[in-house]
Amino acid sequence: MRIIIAMLLTLFCITGCSQPASDILTQISGVWRFSDDSLLTIKHDKDSVYLTSGERVIAAKVGAIDTRNKTVNLKVILPDGRDAIWTIKQVFTADDRTFYLVVTLHDGKKDVLQFVRKV
């Protein structure tokens, strides 16, 4: 019986002891600078994410979050009304203390975002 309990606890820890999805959303919330020096503000509240680029607010909902690969899929509505998926990936530096973001847009274009400040 102890062996079964130990196996179940191990399985639970493997599947359930990873970083909570909300931690990633909290970590990526802030003001970020695109490679062209424009800014993107990311702010989350439960299942919603608020994106602001310049004066434009981009409607977004949280899709799949992969805590193992540090990615967040966002369902966004483009200015022309189409739905799209954007993926934000945390990329940690060699010291594992800081990270930057790589954004992959719906058309496959990627950009690197550097942290500016918290919201």
BAMARLO-304319 format. One record per residue (C-alpha): x, y, z; residue in three letters. Coordinates in nm, 4 decimals. Example, Ala and Ser with C-alpha at 12.3 -4.5 7.8 and 13.67 -1.06 7.14 Angstrom:
! BAMARLO-304319
((1.2300, -0.4500, 0.7800), "ALA") ((1.3670, -0.1060, 0.7140), "SER") 
//
This chain:
! BAMARLO-304319
((0.0000, 0.0000, 0.0000), "MET") ((0.2848, 0.2426, 0.0826), "ARG") ((0.4402, 0.1781, -0.2564), "ILE") ((0.1136, 0.2678, -0.4323), "ILE") ((0.0784, 0.5871, -0.2264), "ILE") ((0.4399, 0.6819, -0.2980), "ALA") ((0.3871, 0.6215, -0.6705), "MET") ((0.0699, 0.8314, -0.6706), "LEU") ((0.2423, 1.1151, -0.4851), "LEU") ((0.5329, 1.1035, -0.7288), "THR") ((0.2962, 1.1100, -1.0257), "LEU") ((0.1020, 1.3984, -0.8696), "PHE") ((0.4215, 1.5961, -0.8166), "CYS") ((0.5423, 1.5336, -1.1716), "ILE") ((0.2119, 1.6506, -1.3209), "THR") ((0.1064, 1.9090, -1.0661), "GLY") ((0.4134, 2.0592, -0.9019), "CYS") ((0.5288, 2.2654, -1.1970), "SER") ((0.5168, 2.6422, -1.2024), "GLN") ((0.1564, 2.7683, -1.1922), "PRO") ((0.0383, 2.9282, -1.5164), "ALA") ((-0.0474, 3.2499, -1.3329), "SER") ((0.3215, 3.2883, -1.2376), "ASP") ((0.4206, 3.3209, -1.6023), "ILE") ((0.1475, 3.5793, -1.6605), "LEU") ((0.2654, 3.7750, -1.3578), "THR") ((0.6292, 3.7555, -1.4724), "GLN") ((0.5602, 3.8788, -1.8261), "ILE") ((0.3360, 4.1635, -1.7102), "SER") ((0.5127, 4.4935, -1.7598), "GLY") ((0.6359, 4.7352, -2.0204), "VAL") ((0.8511, 4.5807, -2.2952), "TRP") ((1.0515, 4.7355, -2.5789), "ARG") ((1.0358, 4.5961, -2.9336), "PHE") ((1.3489, 4.5956, -3.1489), "SER") ((1.2144, 4.9077, -3.3294), "ASP") ((1.1980, 5.0906, -2.9906), "ASP") ((0.8174, 5.0874, -2.9747), "SER") ((0.6666, 4.9785, -2.6448), "LEU") ((0.4205, 4.7059, -2.5515), "LEU") ((0.2463, 4.6960, -2.2152), "THR") ((0.1278, 4.3569, -2.0939), "ILE") ((-0.1040, 4.3410, -1.7950), "LYS") ((-0.3045, 4.0388, -1.6847), "HIS") ((-0.6134, 3.9888, -1.4738), "ASP") ((-0.7313, 3.6279, -1.4272), "LYS") ((-0.7991, 3.4918, -1.7781), "ASP") ((-0.7683, 3.8237, -1.9582), "SER") ((-0.4585, 3.9984, -2.0810), "VAL") ((-0.4515, 4.3657, -2.1678), "TYR") ((-0.2040, 4.4672, -2.4362), "LEU") ((-0.1312, 4.8276, -2.5209), "THR") ((0.0971, 4.9339, -2.8033), "SER") ((0.1281, 5.3109, -2.8268), "GLY") ((-0.2289, 5.4403, -2.8137), "GLU") ((-0.3756, 5.1136, -2.9439), "ARG") ((-0.5366, 4.8647, -2.7076), "VAL") ((-0.5254, 4.5072, -2.8364), "ILE") ((-0.8027, 4.2806, -2.7108), "ALA") ((-0.6590, 3.9466, -2.5963), "ALA") ((-0.7600, 3.6341, -2.4095), "LYS") ((-0.5256, 3.3788, -2.2581), "VAL") ((-0.5078, 3.0574, -2.4573), "GLY") ((-0.2769, 2.7660, -2.3845), "ALA") ((0.0022, 2.8156, -2.1321), "ILE") ((0.2973, 2.5774, -2.1446), "ASP") ((0.4858, 2.6143, -1.8161), "THR") ((0.7530, 2.3667, -1.9217), "ARG") ((0.8440, 2.5626, -2.2377), "ASN") ((0.7551, 2.9005, -2.0825), "LYS") ((0.5073, 2.9991, -2.3534), "THR") ((0.1736, 3.1767, -2.3461), "VAL") ((-0.0649, 3.1756, -2.6409), "ASN") ((-0.2833, 3.4822, -2.6698), "LEU") ((-0.6003, 3.4974, -2.8748), "LYS") ((-0.6048, 3.8503, -3.0156), "VAL") ((-0.8425, 4.0441, -3.2357), "ILE") ((-0.6596, 4.2206, -3.5177), "LEU") ((-0.7544, 4.5756, -3.6253), "PRO") ((-0.9422, 4.4294, -3.9257), "ASP") ((-1.1547, 4.2138, -3.6910), "GLY") ((-0.9864, 3.8790, -3.7614), "ARG") ((-0.8929, 3.6453, -3.4765), "ASP") ((-0.5273, 3.5516, -3.4443), "ALA") ((-0.2900, 3.3697, -3.2106), "ILE") ((0.0250, 3.5336, -3.0784), "TRP") ((0.2780, 3.3348, -2.8756), "THR") ((0.4948, 3.4918, -2.6070), "ILE") ((0.7954, 3.2909, -2.4902), "LYS") ((1.0149, 3.3620, -2.1891), "GLN") ((1.3811, 3.3109, -2.2708), "VAL") ((1.6031, 3.3073, -1.9642), "PHE") ((1.9601, 3.4319, -1.9722), "THR") ((2.2541, 3.2104, -1.8754), "ALA") ((2.2268, 3.3093, -1.5068), "ASP") ((1.8546, 3.2069, -1.5000), "ASP") ((1.7740, 3.5252, -1.3077), "ARG") ((1.6589, 3.7482, -1.5924), "THR") ((1.4700, 3.6872, -1.9118), "PHE") ((1.3506, 3.8543, -2.2278), "TYR") ((1.0482, 3.7729, -2.4395), "LEU") ((1.0191, 3.6452, -2.7941), "VAL") ((0.6848, 3.7236, -2.9561), "VAL") ((0.5678, 3.5209, -3.2540), "THR") ((0.2842, 3.6915, -3.4362), "LEU") ((0.0052, 3.5268, -3.6345), "HIS") ((0.1972, 3.5737, -3.9599), "ASP") ((0.5105, 3.4017, -3.8267), "GLY") ((0.7104, 3.7206, -3.7691), "LYS") ((0.9146, 3.7200, -3.4502), "LYS") ((1.0484, 4.0007, -3.2378), "ASP") ((1.2529, 4.0190, -2.9196), "VAL") ((1.1170, 4.2270, -2.6345), "LEU") ((1.3435, 4.3730, -2.3685), "GLN") ((1.2082, 4.4562, -2.0235), "PHE") ((1.1608, 4.8256, -1.9455), "VAL") ((0.9671, 4.8321, -1.6169), "ARG") ((0.6810, 4.6833, -1.4197), "LYS") ((0.3303, 4.8248, -1.4695), "VAL") 
//
